[in-house]
Amino acid sequence: MHLTLHLTERCNMACRYCYETPGTRDMTLETARRAIASCATGANCGVIFFGGEPLLMQGLIWDIIRDLEDERPREPRQFHYKVTTNGLLLDDDFLVKARQHRLHVAMSHDGVAEAHDAHRVLPSGGRASPRAAGTFDTLKPKLEMLLRYQPYAPVMLTVNPETAHLFEKSVRWLQSMGAQYIIASLNYAGAWTEAHVKRLKREYQALARWHLDNYRSERKIYFSPFDKRMATHIFKGRGVSCQLGKRQISVGADGTLYPCVQFVGRRDYAIGHVDCGLDEAKREAIYCRNEAEKETCAGCALNGRCHNKCGCMSIQTTGTLDRLPPLLCEYERIIFPIADRLANTLYRERNPLFIQRHYNPLFPVMSFLEDMGG
């Protein structure tokens, strides 16, 4: 189980593609305690600090972790921690404490300056104005700092229609900065045109050549659009269902419980509150509704491999769990053949890194020990 705590509705950036509506509420320590007490289940539980911008609430982060560490002798489960940040408030003090408390940091960054500053801007009068200042120059040293402390920190890149032509360049730039774990996703709510999609396909074809070279050169770069899909080719069904509301729960700043991050604030999808616990019947109903096969997916060769069960994507783009954005089908039909050709090439070559990464379940541990000189 992963428990995502939305510590605040406030943010110190105004990203133009952000799906959240800024607010003023902050979570209290008591709300966090009740959320963990009522929803944290299983032998291992991930506690994810989210926002808004969670680093606006650093004191609360350390209070929650201190609470859980103080309870460890009496607590049967193990907790692990992650924070997702825009990076503006990262500094040495925070990253030293993060290392001490095993808090893993993920940072959003859209790559080269032209791509990043197109959308990831500072607020002006509480919102993104046409002339709002970009954040690339401020965040470049923050990204360098993060990767010094946590070399495997995930860097999350969002591809927008206006920046699709900079996709390969941005990924290569992140690699040059030292990023080894790149999570790239599409802004499905963007104004994509046929020309944008064609350009995106060319970018992915170029990135396949780049990633093939990574494997052949034994550079351990994880690139989610390819590596995640290659896993579904090797092990059918891996990672397809998001298990909406069962694998993770999101907790709003006011203590309302939701099935995932992009549902926060949508009261019709609330599945309980920290004061009264989970509404199991509604939780199950939302899960089953999301798992039901969409009419457009019947008979599709990619059904069972693609991301058509991502509830957050559906709710963000169509406002309901019952429909998928048309762009998803087009996108998946572009990227899967490219990822499959890449996988087939690497398998034919018996590429050692490919075989270890995708067929050896101990690869993450072995890789870490190798990189640490163990």
Stockholm file with secondary structure:
# STOCKHOLM 1.0

chainA/1-374         MHLTLHLTERCNMACRYCYETPGTRDMTLETARRAIASCATGANCGVIFFGGEPLLMQGLIWDIIRDLEDERPREPRQFHYKVTTNGLLLDDDFLVKARQHRLHVAMSHDGVAEAHDAHRVLPSGGRASPRAAGTFDTLKPKLEMLLRYQPYAPVMLTVNPETAHLFEKSVRWLQSMGAQYIIASLNYAGAWTEAHVKRLKREYQALARWHLDNYRSERKIYFSPFDKRMATHIFKGRGVSCQLGKRQISVGADGTLYPCVQFVGRRDYAIGHVDCGLDEAKREAIYCRNEAEKETCAGCALNGRCHNKCGCMSIQTTGTLDRLPPLLCEYERIIFPIADRLANTLYRERNPLFIQRHYNPLFPVMSFLEDMGG
#=GR chainA/1-374 SS CEEEEECBSCCSCCCTTCCSCCCCCBCCHHHHHHHHHHHCCSSEEEEEEESSCGGGGHHHHHHHHHHHHHHGGGCSSEEEEEEEECSTTCCHHHHHHHHHTTEEEEEECCSSHHHHTTTCBCCBTTBCCTTCCBCHHHHHHHHHHHHHHCTTCCEEEEECGGGGGGHHHHHHHHHHTTCCEEEEEECTTSCCCHHHHHHHHHHHHHHHHHHHHHHHTTCCCEEHHHHHHHHHHHSTTTTCCCCTTTTEEEECTTSEEESSGGGTTCGGGCCEETTTEECHHHHHHHHHHHHSCCGGGTTCTTTTTSSTTCHHHHHHHHSSSSCCCHHHHHHHHHHHHHHHHHHHHHHHTTCHHHHHHHHCTTHHHHHHHHHTTC
#=GC SS_cons         CEEEEECBSCCSCCCTTCCSCCCCCBCCHHHHHHHHHHHCCSSEEEEEEESSCGGGGHHHHHHHHHHHHHHGGGCSSEEEEEEEECSTTCCHHHHHHHHHTTEEEEEECCSSHHHHTTTCBCCBTTBCCTTCCBCHHHHHHHHHHHHHHCTTCCEEEEECGGGGGGHHHHHHHHHHTTCCEEEEEECTTSCCCHHHHHHHHHHHHHHHHHHHHHHHTTCCCEEHHHHHHHHHHHSTTTTCCCCTTTTEEEECTTSEEESSGGGTTCGGGCCEETTTEECHHHHHHHHHHHHSCCGGGTTCTTTTTSSTTCHHHHHHHHSSSSCCCHHHHHHHHHHHHHHHHHHHHHHHTTCHHHHHHHHCTTHHHHHHHHHTTC
//
